[in-house]
Amino acid sequence: MASLKLRSNAFLKPTPAGVFYAVSEVVDTPPRRLLNNLLGCSQTPEVTEKLLNVLCENENLDQSLRLLHRLHSLRWVQGLDSPLLMSNDSLEEILPGLLFNLTENGKALLADAQGFYLATAGFAHETAEELAALSADVLKLQDRHAGLLLNNLNIGSQAWGVVDASGNSRLGIWPLHIGKHRFALVMTGIPHFNHPNFVHLVWTIATRYAPFKTQI
């Protein structure tokens, strides 16, 4: 591979695909570590050699460059011409608008591991409460049977769904692993994980619950 160089004046941001990879599992890998550290930044940082090593938690610049090149080739990260800054508004103000566009019918909610919802779009309060409790039960079920699904059936996904006779999901529950916390994203209909709001949603949560504190 030819010598790799950083593009100047580029501000690093994860793509929807990169964010989905980062939060879909808790297993620590170099790509997931870089992406999660990036999501914990309060603004999209300008890429420098020093910054890249810090984000990769690696002092070997060549290895860090190769990792970034790999993520860029997979379209898990992108370089912006100008920085984006995370809003200081409360989660109650930010999250409902982000959730609305994540599914075809605008019905989605975000719940914590204890079964309490942080925000909802399209669901009545009582329904949101019960769905949040359901998501906690489902994720506990996933924990108990993770070995069967992964080792015996080779099913790596941790998402669960209620499907119709054609196998189409009517209700889906996706775990989001952010720092030491696990959240559940509950949606009806076809999910839109490729929507920019998915990146913004996870970025918003990560800066609050798993901020990247190392000075860069």
N, C-alpha and C positions, 0 to 999 in steps of 0.2 A: 504494500500500500504506500502511495506517495506520502510525503510529509504533509501533515494536516496543519492548517492554520485557521485561527478564528476570524470570522468576519467582523470588521470594525463597526461600531455604532449599531449593534444589534441587541435587542432586548428580548430575553428568553422567556417563552411562554409555552406551557404544555398544550397539546391539542386534546380534543375530546377523547380520541383513542388512547392517548398517553395517560390521561386522567383515569379512564376506566381501568387500564392495566394497574395503575398505581394503587387504587383503592379497592380493587376487587378481591384481593387476598392480603393476608398479613405476613406472608413469608418474605423475609428480607432478601432482596437481590440488589446488585449495583444499579440497574436501571430504576427499580422502584425507589431506592434510597435517593437518587438524584431527583426524581420527579416529586417525591414527597417533600424534600427540602425546598424545592422550587415553589411548590404550592404553599409552603409556610411563609414565604416572603410577602411582605405587605405591598410590594410593587414588583412589576416585572423587571428584573435586574439587567443591567448592561453586562454583556458577556466579556469577561477578561480572563486571563490565565489564572490569576489568583482566585477569582470568584469560582471558576469551574472546579478547581481543586477543592475548594471549601464545600461546594455543593455535592461533589462526588465523595467527600470525606476520604480523599486520596491525595498524597503528596506527589505522586508520579504524574506529571503533566501529560506524557504520551498516552498513558492509560486513560486519563480523563478525556483527552481529545478523541480517542477511539470510541469511548463510551458515548460521548455526545454525537459523534458521527453515526454511530449505530442507531441511536434514538431518532436522529434526524432522518436517516434512511427509512426507518419504520414509520415516519411521520407521527412520532409521538411528541415532538417538540417543534417549535417554529421560532423564527427570529422576526421581531417587530421593528419597525423603523422608529418608533417612539414608545416611551414607557406607559404602562397602565398602572393606576394607583387604586388600591383597595379602598372602598368606601368605609367611613367611620360610622355609618348608620347602624342601628340595631338590627339584630337578626329578624325580629318581628317585622321590620320595615322592608328588609331586602328579600327574604326567602320566598314569600308567597308569589311574588312576581316571577321569580326564577323557576319555581316549580310548575307554574301554569303551562309553560311551553315545552315541558319535558315529555308530554304525552299527547296523543292525537285529540283527546277530549278534554284536556285541561284539568284532569283530576289526579292529584299527586299529593303525597305528604312525606315529611321527614320525621322519623322517630328515633329516640335514643334506645340504648340496649335495655333499659328498664321498662320500656313500653309506654313512654310518654311522648306525645308528638310536639316537635319544636315549631313546626309551621305546616300549613295545609293550603291547598288550592282546589276549589271545586267540591270539597266534602263538607257536609254539615259537622258541627262540633261533636255531636254524639257519635256519628259514624267515624270521624277521625280518631276519637278516643278508642273505640273498639278495634279499629284497624291497627292502631299503634300497639295495642296490647297483643293482637294477633301476630304482628311482626316479631315481637319479642319471643313469643312461643315458638314460632317457626324457626328463628335463628338458633334457639336452644336445641330444637330438633335437629337442625343441621349440624350442630356441634357434636351431638351424640352419635350421629351416623356418618360423620365425615370420612372415617376410615373405609366404610363400605363403599361409599360413592366414588372416592378417589382411587383406592387401592384395588377394589374388586371389580368395579364397573368402569374405571378410568374416566369418571365424570369430574372435571376440575371445577366446574361452575358451582358457586355457592348460592345462586339465585333460585327461588322457588316461585311456582305459579299455579293459578287455578285455570285450567284449560277447558275448552269446549270439545265437542265430539270430533272436530277436525284437528285438534291439537293446538289451536290458537289460544294464546294467553288472554284471559279476561281480567285477571288481577295478578300482578307480579310483585315480588318482594326481593330487593337487591341489597345485600350488605355493603356498607361503605366503611372501610377500615382507614381511619384518619388518626395518625399518631397512636396513642394507647386507647383510643375510643372506637367503638363500633356503632354505627348508625344504620338505620334501615330506610331505604327509599321505596315507598309503596306507590304503585301506579296502576291505573286501569287502562286497557287499550294498548295500542302500539307505542312502545317507548321511543323517545327521540334522544338517544345518548349522543348522537352526533351534533346536537344543537349546542351553540356556544354557551347557552345558559347552564349546561351541565358543568362545564369548566368553571364558570363563575360561582355556581353553587358550592362545589367542592372547595374552591379557592377561599370562598367566604368562610366556610366552616373551619378549614385548616388554619387560617390566620388567627382564629379565635381559640381553637382547641389544641392545635399543634403548631404554634408559631416557630419559625426558624430563627433561633435567638443568636446564632453566631454572627458576629460583626463581619460584614463583607465590604 
